[in-house]
Amino acid sequence: MIEVIRRRCPDKAQNWLNQTLTQLHAPLDRNLFGAAYAGVRRRLGGEPVIIDPEEQAALQGTELLSLNGHALDEVCRIFLLFRASECLAPGDYAPFISELYLRGDNYERQALLRGLTYLPDPERFVATAVEACRTNAQVIFEAIACDNPYPLRYFPELNYNHMVLKALFIGSPLSRVVGLEERITPELVRMAEDYAAERRAAGRPVPEDIELITSNWGAKHEAI
């Protein structure tokens, strides 16, 4: 990942990045890390990272290919999060991630949430990811709920269902919820149908993509 970042850094940012990585070692200086994590966008900018064929070959077989199209500052922040895992005791890392999320701005939070899948032992960050689903900021909610495999892999059923219902409620497209079809259950179908009934009773339109829940569930049963 670091080479993907370096190849896109202007010289001045390259020097800053190299100096920062040299200073990030165990025991982690949290103030130094916080300043670096917050300053990435100002230093590197937010241009999308388009992975070229050479990089695709090098990253083949890793999940890092899915970073294609992410902003450069976001990719760098995810790398810094991974670097921090090497500088902290295992028991300190999940609380560190939680605190970083709570203290971050919108850009910092989005990068953290999109990076959870790539971090060591990602299941330990479920509490932080679930907390993100409670946000009032749609961009933060969509950072965990949309185009992100983390909920599919690690959310308990109740939390996953609540996330999907919130996506319906605030207008986040269900087509971007990774693996939705795999996580449809009778309870999720019931919740979606109850929500649709409430909307109709109030004379409000029902989101069209609710059919991604109800129709997929029906198709599953027809196939059995």
N, CA, C and O of each residue as an XYZ file, in Angstrom:
896
protein
N       0.821     -1.207      0.000
C       0.000      0.000      0.000
C       0.862      1.267      0.000
O       0.521      2.260     -0.643
N       1.973      1.221      0.722
C       2.793      2.423      0.836
C       3.369      2.842     -0.513
O       3.520      4.036     -0.772
N       3.697      1.871     -1.384
C       4.243      2.228     -2.691
C       3.176      2.875     -3.567
O       3.479      3.775     -4.350
N       1.946      2.429     -3.443
C       0.841      3.061     -4.171
C       0.732      4.520     -3.759
O       0.498      5.391     -4.598
N       0.900      4.787     -2.472
C       0.822      6.158     -1.961
C       2.019      6.973     -2.432
O       1.856      8.089     -2.927
N       3.204      6.428     -2.283
C       4.428      7.173     -2.617
C       4.465      7.590     -4.085
O       4.924      8.684     -4.411
N       3.989      6.729     -4.955
C       4.042      7.027     -6.390
C       3.160      8.210     -6.766
O       3.286      8.759     -7.861
N       2.273      8.601     -5.866
C       1.339      9.684     -6.168
C       1.615     10.947     -5.356
O       0.881     11.930     -5.457
N       2.668     10.914     -4.559
C       3.000     12.057     -3.710
C       3.924     13.029     -4.435
O       4.918     12.598     -5.020
N       3.626     14.330     -4.413
C       4.618     15.305     -4.863
C       5.820     15.278     -3.919
O       5.729     14.762     -2.804
N       6.946     15.835     -4.370
C       8.196     15.729     -3.609
C       8.056     16.214     -2.172
O       8.532     15.562     -1.243
N       7.405     17.351     -1.992
C       7.280     17.919     -0.647
C       6.494     16.974      0.260
O       6.862     16.764      1.416
N       5.420     16.413     -0.266
C       4.609     15.477      0.518
C       5.369     14.177      0.760
O       5.211     13.540      1.802
N       6.193     13.790     -0.209
C       7.005     12.580     -0.059
C       7.952     12.710      1.130
O       8.109     11.775      1.915
N       8.577     13.871      1.254
C       9.484     14.114      2.373
C       8.738     14.056      3.695
O       9.220     13.472      4.667
N       7.564     14.663      3.725
C       6.753     14.644      4.954
C       6.360     13.217      5.309
O       6.433     12.823      6.473
N       5.945     12.446      4.320
C       5.514     11.070      4.563
C       6.669     10.225      5.097
O       6.501      9.475      6.059
N       7.835     10.348      4.476
C       8.990      9.564      4.920
C       9.388      9.921      6.350
O       9.698      9.045      7.157
N       9.376     11.209      6.649
C       9.729     11.650      8.001
C       8.711     11.141      9.019
O       9.075     10.706     10.111
N       7.435     11.200      8.648
C       6.370     10.744      9.551
C       6.506      9.258      9.840
O       6.399      8.836     10.991
N       6.740      8.465      8.808
C       6.850      7.017      8.998
C       8.072      6.657      9.841
O       8.045      5.690     10.602
N       9.135      7.435      9.703
C      10.322      7.202     10.525
C      10.026      7.439     12.000
O      10.571      6.759     12.870
N       9.162      8.404     12.273
C       8.858      8.773     13.660
C       7.794      7.884     14.298
O       7.649      7.872     15.521
N       7.055      7.148     13.486
C       5.995      6.292     14.028
C       6.558      4.911     14.336
O       6.702      4.068     13.450
N       6.867      4.702     15.583
C       7.422      3.423     16.028
C       6.962      3.185     17.456
O       6.424      4.082     18.106
N       7.178      1.970     17.934
C       6.790      1.637     19.309
C       7.820      2.221     20.296
O       9.022      2.170     20.037
N       7.352      2.771     21.417
C       5.948      3.009     21.785
C       5.385      4.187     20.993
O       6.078      5.179     20.766
N       4.133      4.074     20.576
C       3.530      5.071     19.697
C       3.374      6.412     20.406
O       2.826      6.491     21.506
N       3.863      7.456     19.758
C       3.614      8.825     20.217
C       2.241      9.229     19.676
O       2.105      9.549     18.495
N       1.236      9.214     20.532
C      -0.137      9.428     20.064
C      -0.364     10.849     19.573
O      -1.159     11.065     18.658
N       0.313     11.807     20.157
C       0.180     13.185     19.685
C       0.753     13.328     18.283
O       0.165     13.987     17.426
N       1.894     12.711     18.060
C       2.505     12.738     16.734
C       1.607     12.039     15.721
O       1.395     12.539     14.616
N       1.081     10.877     16.107
C       0.192     10.155     15.198
C      -1.041     10.997     14.884
O      -1.431     11.116     13.722
N      -1.655     11.580     15.911
C      -2.864     12.376     15.706
C      -2.632     13.537     14.761
O      -3.476     13.833     13.916
N      -1.482     14.202     14.902
C      -1.167     15.321     14.019
C      -0.969     14.845     12.586
O      -1.420     15.494     11.641
N      -0.294     13.712     12.427
C      -0.071     13.167     11.082
C      -1.387     12.732     10.446
O      -1.647     13.029      9.280
N      -2.209     12.035     11.208
C      -3.485     11.526     10.697
C      -4.394     12.678     10.282
O      -5.069     12.608      9.255
N      -4.405     13.733     11.085
C      -5.255     14.886     10.770
C      -4.717     15.684      9.591
O      -5.489     16.295      8.852
N      -3.392     15.685      9.407
C      -2.796     16.542      8.392
C      -2.636     15.925      7.021
O      -2.134     16.579      6.107
N      -3.048     14.690      6.858
C      -2.815     13.983      5.592
C      -3.471     14.692      4.413
O      -2.834     14.864      3.374
N      -4.713     15.101      4.546
C      -5.411     15.696      3.404
C      -4.738     16.993      2.959
O      -4.630     17.261      1.763
N      -4.294     17.784      3.910
C      -3.612     19.033      3.570
C      -2.289     18.749      2.865
O      -1.883     19.502      1.980
N      -1.625     17.683      3.248
C      -0.315     17.364      2.673
C      -0.413     16.660      1.323
O       0.350     16.962      0.405
N      -1.344     15.726      1.202
C      -1.394     14.862      0.020
C      -2.526     15.199     -0.939
O      -2.456     14.850     -2.117
N      -3.563     15.869     -0.459
C      -4.717     16.128     -1.302
C      -5.645     14.927     -1.363
O      -5.367     13.875     -0.788
N      -6.746     15.103     -2.067
C      -7.770     14.066     -2.092
C      -8.084     13.521     -3.467
O      -9.214     13.104     -3.724
N      -7.100     13.517     -4.356
C      -7.329     12.963     -5.696
C      -7.592     11.459     -5.611
O      -7.003     10.777     -4.772
N      -8.472     10.934     -6.472
C      -8.739      9.490     -6.429
C      -7.521      8.675     -6.852
O      -6.782      9.058     -7.760
N      -7.331      7.563     -6.186
C      -6.238      6.639     -6.516
C      -6.750      5.643     -7.551
O      -7.631      4.833     -7.263
N      -6.198      5.709     -8.745
C      -6.548      4.762     -9.802
C      -5.390      3.770     -9.932
O      -4.300      4.123    -10.381
N      -5.645      2.544     -9.536
C      -4.599      1.516     -9.533
C      -4.271      1.114    -10.970
O      -5.153      0.687    -11.715
N      -3.003      1.250    -11.356
C      -2.611      0.911    -12.727
C      -2.340     -0.599    -12.848
O      -2.277     -1.298    -11.836
N      -2.181     -1.100    -14.081
C      -2.008     -2.547    -14.275
C      -0.832     -3.138    -13.497
O      -0.935     -4.244    -12.967
N       0.279     -2.414    -13.425
C       1.441     -2.912    -12.676
C       1.091     -3.082    -11.195
O       1.450     -4.081    -10.572
N       0.392     -2.101    -10.647
C      -0.005     -2.180     -9.238
C      -1.047     -3.270     -9.021
O      -1.036     -3.961     -8.002
N      -1.939     -3.414     -9.982
C      -2.942     -4.480     -9.877
C      -2.270     -5.844     -9.786
O      -2.692     -6.701     -9.009
N      -1.232     -6.039    -10.577
C      -0.514     -7.316    -10.553
C       0.154     -7.532     -9.198
O       0.154     -8.642     -8.667
N       0.727     -6.457     -8.640
C       1.418     -6.568     -7.350
C       0.442     -6.827     -6.210
O       0.779     -7.493     -5.231
N      -0.778     -6.292     -6.347
C      -1.770     -6.416     -5.270
C      -2.720     -7.589     -5.476
O      -3.611     -7.821     -4.658
N      -2.533     -8.324     -6.561
C      -3.431     -9.439     -6.860
C      -3.496    -10.413     -5.689
O      -2.476    -10.781     -5.106
N      -4.720    -10.822     -5.359
C      -4.899    -11.760     -4.260
C      -5.027    -11.103     -2.905
O      -5.214    -11.787     -1.899
N      -4.929     -9.772     -2.864
C      -5.113     -9.045     -1.608
C      -6.374     -8.196     -1.705
O      -6.856     -7.901     -2.799
N      -6.894     -7.811     -0.560
C      -8.088     -6.964     -0.551
C      -7.767     -5.521     -0.905
O      -8.675     -4.710     -1.084
N      -6.491     -5.196     -1.005
C      -6.107     -3.816     -1.260
C      -6.545     -3.337     -2.636
O      -6.615     -2.131     -2.870
N      -6.842     -4.254     -3.550
C      -7.345     -3.844     -4.865
C      -8.634     -3.046     -4.739
O      -8.940     -2.216     -5.595
N      -9.389     -3.295     -3.674
C     -10.664     -2.596     -3.504
C     -10.474     -1.138     -3.111
O     -11.451     -0.394     -3.025
N      -9.233     -0.713     -2.870
C      -8.966      0.697     -2.587
C      -8.966      1.532     -3.862
O      -8.881      2.758     -3.795
N      -9.061      0.893     -5.009
C      -9.108      1.611     -6.279
C     -10.256      2.614     -6.272
O     -11.401      2.259     -5.993
N      -9.937      3.870     -6.583
C     -10.957      4.911     -6.611
C     -11.087      5.687     -5.322
O     -11.734      6.734     -5.299
N     -10.486      5.200     -4.240
C     -10.515      5.941     -2.983
C      -9.593      7.159     -3.082
O      -8.640      7.163     -3.861
N      -9.883      8.181     -2.292
C      -9.053      9.378     -2.278
C      -7.673      9.057     -1.709
O      -7.535      8.195     -0.842
N      -6.651      9.759     -2.207
C      -5.275      9.499     -1.779
C      -5.113      9.699     -0.275
O      -4.463      8.891      0.389
N      -5.695     10.765      0.267
C      -5.556     10.994      1.709
C      -6.207      9.869      2.507
O      -5.735      9.514      3.586
N      -7.288      9.313      1.977
C      -7.975      8.219      2.667
C      -7.110      6.957      2.674
O      -7.009      6.278      3.695
N      -6.499      6.652      1.554
C      -5.630      5.478      1.476
C      -4.449      5.641      2.429
O      -4.047      4.688      3.097
N      -3.898      6.844      2.488
C      -2.772      7.092      3.385
C      -3.201      6.969      4.843
O      -2.461      6.423      5.660
N      -4.367      7.462      5.171
C      -4.846      7.333      6.551
C      -5.031      5.861      6.932
O      -4.706      5.459      8.049
N      -5.551      5.067      6.007
C      -5.711      3.635      6.286
C      -4.347      2.997      6.532
O      -4.198      2.152      7.415
N      -3.350      3.407      5.742
C      -2.001      2.877      5.970
C      -1.474      3.290      7.342
O      -0.848      2.486      8.033
N      -1.723      4.532      7.740
C      -1.271      4.987      9.060
C      -1.951      4.201     10.176
O      -1.329      3.898     11.194
N      -3.223      3.872      9.986
C      -3.926      3.053     10.982
C      -3.262      1.685     11.116
O      -3.084      1.167     12.218
N      -2.905      1.122      9.984
C      -2.221     -0.174     10.017
C      -0.860     -0.045     10.696
O      -0.457     -0.907     11.478
N      -0.162      1.040     10.388
C       1.151      1.268     11.008
C       1.006      1.377     12.529
O       1.841      0.859     13.269
N      -0.039      2.041     12.990
C      -0.256      2.195     14.431
C      -0.433      0.845     15.111
O      -0.039      0.671     16.264
N      -1.027     -0.116     14.396
C      -1.239     -1.445     14.988
C       0.086     -2.122     15.321
O       0.148     -2.968     16.213
N       1.140     -1.750     14.608
C       2.459     -2.332     14.845
C       3.195     -1.649     15.995
O       4.241     -2.118     16.444
N       2.636     -0.536     16.463
C       3.306      0.270     17.487
C       2.594      0.225     18.834
O       3.043      0.845     19.798
N       1.482     -0.508     18.900
C       0.687     -0.577     20.126
C       0.550     -2.021     20.586
O       0.602     -2.948     19.778
N       0.376     -2.200     21.884
C       0.067     -3.531     22.409
C      -1.298     -3.958     21.880
O      -2.179     -3.112     21.722
N      -1.498     -5.246     21.601
C      -2.773     -5.710     21.032
C      -3.996     -5.234     21.803
O      -5.008     -4.883     21.197
N      -3.920     -5.218     23.125
C      -5.068     -4.810     23.917
C      -5.360     -3.326     23.874
O      -6.435     -2.892     24.288
N      -4.409     -2.536     23.374
C      -4.592     -1.080     23.313
C      -5.141     -0.610     21.975
O      -5.576      0.534     21.843
N      -5.119     -1.500     20.977
C      -5.412     -1.044     19.615
C      -6.887     -0.724     19.400
O      -7.201      0.324     18.835
N      -7.798     -1.589     19.830
C      -9.228     -1.319     19.632
C      -9.663     -0.045     20.353
O     -10.376      0.757     19.750
N      -9.273      0.190     21.618
C      -9.614      1.464     22.259
C      -9.005      2.664     21.528
O      -9.612      3.734     21.469
N      -7.809      2.481     20.976
C      -7.167      3.549     20.209
C      -8.002      3.910     18.983
O      -8.213      5.088     18.695
N      -8.476      2.892     18.262
C      -9.304      3.117     17.077
C     -10.614      3.802     17.465
O     -11.066      4.717     16.777
N     -11.215      3.363     18.554
C     -12.464      3.964     19.019
C     -12.276      5.439     19.348
O     -13.090      6.274     18.954
N     -11.217      5.756     20.059
C     -10.953      7.151     20.431
C     -10.672      7.997     19.196
O     -11.124      9.138     19.104
N      -9.925      7.437     18.247
C      -9.603      8.166     17.021
C     -10.877      8.480     16.242
O     -11.021      9.571     15.691
N     -11.794      7.528     16.199
C     -13.069      7.763     15.520
C     -13.837      8.891     16.204
O     -14.320      9.805     15.535
N     -13.951      8.836     17.504
C     -14.751      9.817     18.236
C     -14.185     11.229     18.113
O     -14.937     12.203     18.150
N     -12.870     11.346     17.967
C     -12.234     12.659     17.936
C     -12.037     13.189     16.524
O     -11.654     14.346     16.350
N     -12.291     12.364     15.511
C     -11.975     12.758     14.146
C     -13.017     13.658     13.501
O     -14.163     13.722     13.948
N     -12.599     14.364     12.428
C     -13.567     15.098     11.617
C     -14.191     14.130     10.611
O     -13.894     12.936     10.626
N     -15.044     14.641      9.749
C     -15.762     13.750      8.829
C     -14.824     12.976      7.908
O     -15.025     11.783      7.684
N     -13.806     13.639      7.373
C     -12.866     12.949      6.485
C     -12.114     11.856      7.236
O     -11.931     10.751      6.727
N     -11.679     12.178      8.453
C     -10.924     11.208      9.245
C     -11.790     10.014      9.620
O     -11.323      8.875      9.602
N     -13.036     10.269      9.956
C     -13.942      9.174     10.319
C     -14.251      8.286      9.122
O     -14.288      7.062      9.246
N     -14.472      8.897      7.969
C     -14.764      8.092      6.782
C     -13.597      7.165      6.447
O     -13.801      5.991      6.139
N     -12.384      7.691      6.507
C     -11.215      6.860      6.207
C     -11.107      5.709      7.191
O     -10.847      4.571      6.799
N     -11.305      6.002      8.464
C     -11.208      4.959      9.486
C     -12.235      3.858      9.244
O     -11.905      2.673      9.301
N     -13.468      4.246      8.975
C     -14.531      3.252      8.785
C     -14.292      2.414      7.537
O     -14.507      1.202      7.550
N     -13.852      3.049      6.471
C     -13.593      2.297      5.241
C     -12.355      1.415      5.372
O     -12.177      0.466      4.609
N     -11.505      1.733      6.342
C     -10.289      0.959      6.516
C     -10.388     -0.190      7.495
O      -9.451     -0.983      7.593
N     -11.490     -0.313      8.227
C     -11.582     -1.325      9.281
C     -11.307     -2.740      8.781
O     -10.658     -3.530      9.465
N     -11.799     -3.053      7.596
C     -11.632     -4.405      7.050
C     -10.166     -4.762      6.842
O      -9.796     -5.934      6.925
N      -9.324     -3.760      6.571
C      -7.926     -4.014      6.236
C      -7.032     -4.124      7.470
O      -5.867     -4.505      7.355
N      -7.563     -3.796      8.643
C      -6.745     -3.764      9.853
C      -6.647     -5.151     10.481
O      -7.503     -5.999     10.226
N      -5.630     -5.398     11.289
C      -5.479     -6.720     11.921
C      -6.643     -7.041     12.858
O      -7.100     -6.177     13.606
N      -7.114     -8.273     12.814
C      -8.212     -8.743     13.677
C      -9.403     -7.783     13.641
O      -9.783     -7.235     14.676
N      -9.987     -7.576     12.476
C     -11.014     -6.540     12.323
C     -12.271     -6.741     13.150
O     -13.007     -5.783     13.386
N     -12.538     -7.969     13.598
C     -13.760     -8.202     14.369
C     -13.767     -7.431     15.686
O     -14.832     -7.247     16.276
N     -12.618     -6.978     16.158
C     -12.588     -6.262     17.439
C     -13.071     -4.820     17.335
O     -13.157     -4.121     18.345
N     -13.388     -4.369     16.118
C     -13.837     -2.992     15.934
C     -15.350     -2.884     15.735
O     -15.851     -1.837     15.326
N     -16.069     -3.956     16.022
C     -17.520     -3.954     15.798
C     -18.194     -2.823     16.567
O     -19.081     -2.161     16.029
N     -17.795     -2.590     17.804
C     -18.439     -1.543     18.604
C     -18.288     -0.173     17.949
O     -19.230      0.619     17.946
N     -17.113      0.110     17.397
C     -16.896      1.385     16.712
C     -17.749      1.476     15.454
O     -18.338      2.521     15.178
N     -17.820      0.389     14.690
C     -18.614      0.384     13.458
C     -20.098      0.545     13.754
O     -20.799      1.267     13.045
N     -20.578     -0.120     14.792
C     -21.991      0.003     15.175
C     -22.286      1.426     15.639
O     -23.339      1.980     15.323
N     -21.363      2.013     16.383
C     -21.528      3.404     16.822
C     -21.655      4.331     15.618
O     -22.442      5.277     15.643
N     -20.889      4.066     14.571
C     -20.944      4.897     13.367
C     -22.314      4.850     12.708
O     -22.732      5.821     12.077
N     -23.015      3.729     12.849
C     -24.348      3.604     12.254
C     -25.373      4.499     12.945
O     -26.456      4.724     12.405
N     -25.051      5.009     14.122
C     -25.983      5.867     14.862
C     -25.834      7.344     14.502
O     -26.602      8.181     14.975
N     -24.850      7.660     13.668
C     -24.569      9.047     13.346
C     -25.727      9.717     12.612
O     -26.531      9.051     11.960
N     -25.803     11.039     12.725
C     -26.771     11.821     11.953
C     -26.181     12.291     10.625
O     -26.899     12.824      9.779
N     -24.882     12.096     10.442
C     -24.212     12.538      9.213
C     -24.271     11.415      8.176
O     -23.717     10.337      8.390
N     -24.940     11.673      7.060
C     -25.129     10.611      6.071
C     -23.807     10.134      5.485
O     -23.650      8.946      5.200
N     -22.849     11.051      5.300
C     -21.568     10.627      4.715
C     -20.835      9.656      5.636
O     -20.133      8.760      5.168
N     -20.997      9.834      6.944
C     -20.363      8.921      7.894
C     -21.091      7.583      7.887
O     -20.463      6.524      7.859
N     -22.416      7.638      7.912
C     -23.191      6.398      7.867
C     -22.846      5.594      6.619
O     -22.636      4.383      6.702
N     -22.785      6.248      5.471
C     -22.520      5.530      4.226
C     -21.083      5.009      4.146
O     -20.807      4.072      3.396
N     -20.174      5.604      4.907
C     -18.801      5.093      4.924
C     -18.736      3.690      5.510
O     -17.869      2.902      5.132
N     -19.637      3.371      6.424
C     -19.664      2.019      6.986
C     -20.713      1.153      6.294
O     -20.508     -0.051      6.138
N     -21.831      1.743      5.878
C     -22.952      0.948      5.366
C     -22.857      0.656      3.870
O     -23.401     -0.350      3.413
N     -22.189      1.498      3.106
C     -22.192      1.383      1.645
C     -20.796      1.056      1.103
O     -19.796      1.626      1.541
N     -20.752      0.146      0.162
C     -19.498     -0.236     -0.512
C     -18.428     -0.659      0.497
O     -17.235     -0.453      0.271
N     -18.858     -1.242      1.591
C     -17.940     -1.623      2.665
C     -18.285     -3.045      3.116
O     -19.406     -3.282      3.565
N     -17.360     -3.987      3.009
C     -17.674     -5.372      3.379
C     -17.710     -5.627      4.882
O     -18.072     -6.721      5.314
N     -17.340     -4.633      5.678
C     -17.222     -4.875      7.121
C     -18.532     -5.339      7.759
O     -18.524     -6.348      8.464
N     -19.661     -4.648      7.543
C     -20.906     -5.111      8.181
C     -21.299     -6.524      7.760
O     -21.752     -7.314      8.589
N     -21.130     -6.846      6.490
C     -21.450     -8.196      6.009
C     -20.688     -9.249      6.802
O     -21.250    -10.279      7.173
N     -19.441     -8.998      7.055
C     -18.575    -10.007      7.675
C     -18.685    -10.058      9.197
O     -18.534    -11.122      9.797
N     -18.947     -8.911      9.818
C     -18.749     -8.870     11.268
C     -19.952     -8.408     12.090
O     -19.958     -8.601     13.305
N     -20.963     -7.809     11.475
C     -22.091     -7.328     12.267
C     -22.972     -8.482     12.733
O     -23.286     -9.371     11.942
N     -23.377     -8.485     14.004
C     -24.437     -9.399     14.438
C     -25.728     -9.083     13.682
O     -25.892     -7.983     13.154
N     -26.635    -10.048     13.635
C     -27.862     -9.890     12.848
C     -28.640     -8.639     13.230
O     -29.083     -7.898     12.352
N     -28.814     -8.393     14.521
C     -29.610     -7.243     14.955
C     -29.018     -5.940     14.449
O     -29.744     -5.093     13.927
N     -27.715     -5.768     14.594
C     -27.066     -4.535     14.152
C     -27.099     -4.390     12.639
O     -27.269     -3.288     12.116
N     -26.935     -5.511     11.936
C     -26.995     -5.461     10.479
C     -28.389     -5.033     10.023
O     -28.525     -4.183      9.144
N     -29.413     -5.619     10.619
C     -30.787     -5.285     10.245
C     -31.095     -3.816     10.504
O     -31.714     -3.152      9.672
N     -30.667     -3.308     11.651
C     -30.908     -1.896     11.965
C     -30.193     -0.981     10.973
O     -30.721      0.065     10.593
N     -28.992     -1.379     10.558
C     -28.261     -0.590      9.571
C     -29.020     -0.528      8.250
O     -29.131      0.539      7.646
N     -29.540     -1.664      7.804
C     -30.271     -1.713      6.536
C     -31.541     -0.870      6.614
O     -31.871     -0.153      5.669
N     -32.253     -0.955      7.735
C     -33.474     -0.159      7.891
C     -33.155      1.328      7.912
O     -33.907      2.132      7.362
N     -32.054      1.696      8.539
C     -31.671      3.108      8.550
C     -31.330      3.572      7.144
O     -31.670      4.692      6.762
N     -30.659      2.721      6.366
C     -30.348      3.070      4.980
C     -31.632      3.366      4.207
O     -31.694      4.331      3.445
N     -32.649      2.539      4.402
C     -33.945      2.799      3.773
C     -34.514      4.134      4.224
O     -35.012      4.916      3.415
N     -34.434      4.384      5.517
C     -35.060      5.565      6.117
C     -34.420      6.862      5.626
O     -35.123      7.840      5.372
N     -33.094      6.880      5.490
C     -32.422      8.132      5.127
C     -32.105      8.217      3.635
O     -31.547      9.215      3.178
N     -32.453      7.184      2.876
C     -32.280      7.246      1.430
C     -30.919      6.805      0.919
O     -30.556      7.119     -0.215
N     -30.164      6.086      1.729
C     -28.910      5.509      1.230
C     -29.249      4.282      0.384
O     -30.033      3.440      0.820
N     -28.676      4.162     -0.813
C     -29.085      3.082     -1.725
C     -28.724      1.694     -1.217
O     -27.566      1.426     -0.899
N     -29.705      0.822     -1.142
C     -29.452     -0.553     -0.704
C     -28.580     -1.312     -1.693
O     -27.945     -2.302     -1.331
N     -28.547     -0.855     -2.937
C     -27.701     -1.519     -3.932
C     -26.223     -1.405     -3.582
O     -25.400     -2.156     -4.106
N     -25.886     -0.476     -2.704
C     -24.489     -0.287     -2.305
C     -24.158     -0.985     -0.985
O     -23.023     -0.913     -0.515
N     -25.138     -1.655     -0.388
C     -24.886     -2.412      0.840
C     -24.287     -3.757      0.442
O     -24.968     -4.588     -0.161
N     -23.042     -3.969      0.770
C     -22.309     -5.158      0.318
C     -22.921     -6.428      0.912
O     -23.117     -6.537      2.122
N     -23.217     -7.387      0.024
C     -23.680     -8.697      0.473
C     -25.065     -8.720      1.080
O     -25.386     -9.624      1.851
N     -25.894     -7.743      0.746
C     -27.234     -7.675      1.343
C     -27.998     -8.982      1.160
O     -28.619     -9.484      2.096
N     -27.947     -9.523     -0.040
C     -28.713    -10.742     -0.324
C     -28.319    -11.886      0.616
O     -29.158    -12.704      0.995
N     -27.042    -11.935      0.987
C     -26.572    -13.007      1.881
C     -27.088    -12.850      3.305
O     -27.178    -13.830      4.045
N     -27.430    -11.618      3.694
C     -27.798    -11.370      5.083
C     -29.307    -11.191      5.288
O     -29.748    -10.849      6.385
N     -30.094    -11.422      4.236
C     -31.547    -11.302      4.386
C     -32.068    -12.456      5.235
O     -31.753    -13.620      4.988
N     -32.867    -12.113      6.234
C     -33.470    -13.098      7.141
C     -34.966    -12.816      7.244
O     -35.412    -11.742      6.841
N     -35.747    -13.750      7.772
C     -37.176    -13.475      7.974
C     -37.410    -12.219      8.812
O     -38.360    -11.475      8.567
N     -36.548    -11.984      9.796
C     -36.718    -10.807     10.651
C     -36.475     -9.518      9.875
O     -37.199     -8.540     10.060
N     -35.465     -9.508      9.011
C     -35.208     -8.317      8.203
C     -36.360     -8.068      7.241
O     -36.759     -6.921      7.037
N     -36.896     -9.121      6.650
C     -38.052     -8.978      5.758
C     -39.239     -8.409      6.524
O     -39.930     -7.518      6.029
N     -39.477     -8.916      7.722
C     -40.588     -8.415      8.538
C     -40.404     -6.933      8.852
O     -41.352     -6.154      8.758
N     -39.195     -6.547      9.222
C     -38.915     -5.147      9.541
C     -39.135     -4.256      8.320
O     -39.693     -3.164      8.431
N     -38.693     -4.732      7.156
C     -38.866     -3.955      5.929
C     -40.341     -3.828      5.564
O     -40.790     -2.758      5.152
N     -41.090     -4.906      5.712
C     -42.520     -4.862      5.390
C     -43.278     -3.967      6.365
O     -44.196     -3.253      5.960
N     -42.908     -3.997      7.639
C     -43.533     -3.105      8.623
C     -43.244     -1.646      8.285
O     -44.118     -0.786      8.397
N     -42.011     -1.381      7.870
C     -41.635     -0.016      7.494
C     -42.436      0.442      6.278
O     -42.921      1.573      6.238
N     -42.574     -0.440      5.287
C     -43.352     -0.102      4.090
C     -44.806      0.168      4.450
O     -45.412      1.100      3.920
N     -45.373     -0.639      5.349
C     -46.768     -0.447      5.764
C     -46.948      0.895      6.466
O     -47.953      1.575      6.259
N     -45.981      1.276      7.293
C     -46.048      2.566      7.984
C     -46.004      3.714      6.985
O     -46.731      4.696      7.137
N     -45.161      3.600      5.970
C     -45.061      4.650      4.951
C     -46.374      4.782      4.182
O     -46.851      5.890      3.933
N     -46.949      3.646      3.812
C     -48.210      3.700      3.068
C     -49.320      4.294      3.925
O     -50.118      5.097      3.443
N     -49.371      3.903      5.188
C     -50.416      4.408      6.087
C     -50.306      5.919      6.264
O     -51.310      6.599      6.478
N     -49.093      6.438      6.175
C     -48.877      7.876      6.329
C     -48.967      8.613      4.996
O     -48.741      9.822      4.939
N     -49.296      7.890      3.920
C     -49.405      8.506      2.606
C     -48.070      8.904      2.008
O     -47.995      9.813      1.182
N     -47.032      8.229      2.424
C     -45.694      8.543      1.937
C     -45.210      7.446      0.994
O     -45.622      6.292      1.115
N     -44.332      7.808      0.050
C     -43.844      6.793     -0.894
C     -42.938      5.777     -0.207
O     -42.223      6.100      0.742
N     -42.982      4.561     -0.698
C     -42.117      3.491     -0.192
C     -40.868      3.439     -1.077
O     -40.995      3.399     -2.301
N     -39.684      3.439     -0.500
C     -38.461      3.375     -1.316
C     -38.486      2.170     -2.257
O     -38.789      1.050     -1.844
N     -38.165      2.416     -3.519
C     -38.216      1.337     -4.507
C     -37.241      0.205     -4.185
O     -37.523     -0.964     -4.449
N     -36.090      0.566     -3.612
C     -35.096     -0.494     -3.402
C     -35.408     -1.383     -2.208
O     -34.616     -2.265     -1.874
N     -36.549     -1.166     -1.559
C     -36.971     -2.106     -0.519
C     -37.180     -3.500     -1.122
O     -37.117     -4.513     -0.425
N     -37.432     -3.521     -2.444
C     -37.614     -4.803     -3.126
C     -36.330     -5.640     -3.134
O     -36.379     -6.854     -3.336
N     -35.194     -4.996     -2.917
C     -33.952     -5.760     -2.814
C     -33.966     -6.669     -1.588
O     -33.214     -7.641     -1.515
N     -34.828     -6.343     -0.629
C     -35.016     -7.210      0.538
C     -36.151     -8.190      0.284
O     -35.967     -9.404      0.373
N     -37.317     -7.661     -0.029
C     -38.506     -8.513     -0.127
C     -38.464     -9.435     -1.341
O     -38.832    -10.605     -1.240
N     -38.019     -8.923     -2.489
C     -37.979     -9.759     -3.696
C     -36.898    -10.820     -3.602
O     -37.106    -11.965     -4.003
N     -35.735    -10.438     -3.069
C     -34.650    -11.418     -2.939
C     -35.028    -12.537     -1.982
O     -34.656    -13.692     -2.189
N     -35.774    -12.191     -0.927
C     -36.205    -13.221      0.016
C     -37.181    -14.181     -0.662
O     -37.107    -15.395     -0.473
N     -38.104    -13.614     -1.460
C     -39.049    -14.458     -2.183
C     -38.352    -15.352     -3.187
O     -38.707    -16.521     -3.339
N     -37.349    -14.798     -3.881
C     -36.616    -15.582     -4.872
C     -35.848    -16.726     -4.213
O     -35.733    -17.814     -4.778
N     -35.325    -16.471     -3.016
C     -34.608    -17.523     -2.287
C     -35.522    -18.703     -2.000
O     -35.131    -19.858     -2.165
N     -36.755    -18.402     -1.566
C     -37.681    -19.468     -1.195
C     -38.194    -20.219     -2.415
O     -38.459    -21.420     -2.347
N     -38.333    -19.512     -3.528
C     -38.769    -20.189     -4.750
C     -37.705    -21.161     -5.234
O     -38.011    -22.189     -5.838
N     -36.427    -20.814     -4.954
C     -35.324    -21.656     -5.428
C     -35.128    -22.901     -4.575
O     -34.499    -23.867     -5.009
N     -35.669    -22.877     -3.358
C     -35.494    -24.025     -2.451
C     -36.413    -25.171     -2.831
O     -36.400    -26.215     -2.178
